[in-house]
Amino acid sequence: MATYLIMLLGKFFPAMLMVGPDHIWLVAFIVCGFTFVVPSINLLLFRYLGSIQSLTLNQGKSGSCPSFLYH
């Protein structure tokens, strides 16, 4: 959603971004990277390293209580 916001602001209100018109795509790619790509890579790494068992959360108990409360 943040990437859409950046694109809409760049189209209709470019002064709010305080970025030149030629750099709006760069800002949009950076925002997309930090809001989608980096969290996706983190989830895949957690799955690969075994920190989480599944990406689907089918079990009702999984994720309902923070892990620091179990110890």
C-alpha positions in Angstrom: 0.0 0.0 0.0 2.9 2.4 0.7 4.1 1.9 -2.8 0.7 2.9 -4.2 0.7 5.9 -2.0 4.1 7.0 -3.2 3.0 6.6 -6.8 -0.2 8.5 -6.3 1.6 11.3 -4.5 4.2 11.4 -7.2 1.5 11.7 -9.9 -0.9 14.2 -8.2 1.1 15.9 -5.4 4.8 15.7 -6.3 5.7 18.6 -4.0 4.6 16.5 -0.9 7.4 14.0 -1.6 10.0 16.7 -1.9 11.7 14.6 -4.7 12.3 15.7 -8.2 10.0 14.2 -10.9 12.8 12.2 -12.4 13.4 10.4 -9.0 9.9 9.3 -8.2 10.5 5.8 -9.6 13.6 5.4 -7.6 11.8 6.4 -4.4 8.9 4.0 -5.3 11.4 1.1 -5.8 13.1 1.8 -2.5 9.7 1.9 -0.7 8.6 -1.3 -2.4 11.9 -2.9 -1.4 11.6 -2.1 2.3 7.9 -2.8 2.5 7.6 -6.0 0.4 10.9 -7.5 -0.7 12.8 -7.4 2.6 10.0 -8.8 4.7 9.4 -11.6 2.0 13.1 -12.5 2.2 12.9 -12.6 6.0 9.9 -14.9 5.9 11.7 -17.3 3.5 14.8 -17.3 5.6 12.9 -18.0 8.7 11.2 -20.9 7.0 14.4 -22.2 5.6 16.3 -22.0 8.9 13.5 -23.7 10.8 12.4 -20.8 13.0 8.9 -21.1 11.7 7.3 -24.4 10.6 4.8 -23.1 8.0 3.9 -19.9 6.2 0.2 -20.8 6.2 -0.6 -20.6 10.0 -3.1 -23.5 9.7 -2.8 -24.3 13.4 -4.9 -22.2 15.8 -2.2 -22.2 18.5 0.6 -21.0 16.2 1.1 -17.2 16.6 -1.5 -16.7 19.2 0.9 -16.0 22.0 4.3 -14.3 21.8 7.3 -16.7 22.1 8.9 -14.9 25.0 5.9 -15.8 27.2 6.6 -19.6 26.7 10.0 -19.4 28.4 
